[in-house]
Structures are given as C-alpha cells and as structure tokens.
Amino acid sequence: GSCLCKSEVGREAGLSEECHPAVTDLCATSDASLVAVAIQSLQGILLIRCDLSARVLSVLKMVPIPGETFIPTNLGISSSGDLLWMVTGASNLPGSKATSLARVSVISGFKKPALNESDLKPRILEDRE
C-alpha cells in the first residue's frame, strides 16, 4: 500500500496545538468513502471523507456528543451504513471496589451516500429511543 494523505486530526477536531491526542478507534463504510474517527479527549466523532481516486482525505464535520461526558473508545458502522455505534467504558481493576462504567450510544442518519456536509445530518439517539 501507499500513504494516500495525512491529516492532523487533533487540529481538525479543534483541540489545543499543545495537545497531541491519540486516535482511539476508527471505522470506515464498506466502500471506504466515509471514516468515523474517535479521538482521545474529544467528546464527539470526527467524520472524514476519503476520495481514493483523488488520494485525498477531507474532514466533513465534527459531530459533538452533547450532555454528559461521553468520549467514544470503540466504533462500529452497521451493515446498512445508516448507524454508527459508539461505546465508551472502563472496566474494574482486579481488587478495585470502584464500579465499572460502560455506555453504548448510536448516531442515526449516518448514510454512506451522503458525502456532502449539508446532506449529512447525523443525530444521536437518546437512551429512551
């Protein structure tokens, strides 16, 4: 393989220049045209368009996750390409009395063909939905 393009995801996500956040997970649609990126310390998901023929990566938008602190640590796209599943969590250490925390959230409206920012209208589903 070859490097198509590089992107400074921390800067693209609006994080501090002094901060060099890690990419904690990413997943792509089956045709690799849309990539969701989870970044350390970012309470949201960065959506990147991948144009393989032009060898270009471009940021479509940052989708914030409102409300309580939810920094995704794992991502998955449904086979239909319409849902982006996100997991955040921490497990117990052996012998620890602290409780573990795990949350699952999903973004709907995450369609593969909607590659224009104006067409892409993701919506985070509430716990009751």
N, C-alpha and C positions, 0 to 999 in steps of 0.2 A: 504494500500500500504506500500511499504518499500523503503528506500533510496537505489538506485542502486549503485551510485557512485557520488563523488563530484569532482568539478573541479574549480580551481581558474581562472576564465575567464579573469580577468584583466591581470594576469601574462601570461596566454596563448596568449593573444592578443598583448603582448609586451608593455603594459602600465607600468608606473612607479610603483615601490613597495610601495611608499608612498600613491599612489592614490588607492582608493577603489571604483571603478566605479560601477554604478548600471546597471543591466540588464534592458534595457528599453522595450524590447519585444523579443519574441522568437516564432518560429513556427516549426512544425515538418511535415515530409511527412506522408501520411496516414498510413504507416506501422511503423512509429516512428524510422526508421533506420537512418534518417538524420535530424539534427536540425540546423536551422539558428538562430543565436543569435545576437541581436543588443545591443551594449554596449555604455553607456554614454561616450562621448568624443572620441569614436573610429570612424574614417572615413572609415568604412568598415563593413563587416559582418564576424562573426566567424562561420565556418561550423564545426559541431560536429557529429561524427558517434556514434550511440547508438546501442550497441550489447546487446539486452535484455537477451539472453540466457547466455552470459558470465558475465552479470551485469557490463558492462564497458562502460564508455564514453571516447572517444578519439578525440582530435582535428585533423581534416583533414587539414584545411588551413584557413588562414585569407584572405578574398577577399577584397582588397582595392578598394575604390571608388575614382578614380583619378579626378583631376580637382578642381572645386570649392568645398567649404565646403559642404558636404552632410553627415550628421550624421543621419541615419535612426531612426525614432521613432516608426514605425509600420511596420510589416512584414506580408506577406501572400504568400502561395505557391499555384500555380494553381492546378486544379484537376488532370491534366496530370503529375504534378510533374516536369515539364520542366522549369517553370518560377518562379522566386522569385520576388515578387512585394515589393517595399520598398517605404515608404512615410516619408518625413520629413516636418515639418511645425510648425508654430507658429501662433496663432490666435491673433486678436486685443483684447486689454482690453477695456472694456466699457469706452468711453470718450477719448480714445487714438487717436491721429492723425497719429500714425505710421501705415504703411501698413503691412498687414499680408504677410507671405511667406509660400507657400506650394509647394512642388515638389514631383513628382512621378518618380520613376526610376524602371527599371526591369533588372534582370540578367537572361540571357538565358543560356542554356546548364546546367541547374540545374536538372540533371536527378537522379531519385531515385536509379536506379541500379548501378550507377557509384560511388561506395563507396571507391575505391582506389584513393588516391590523384592524381596519374598520369593519371587516367581516367577522373577525374572531371576537366573540362575546362570551368568554368563559364565566361561569357562575359557580361559586362554592355552595354546595348543598348544605343546609343546616342539619343538625343532628336529628331533628324530628322528620325530615323529608325522606 
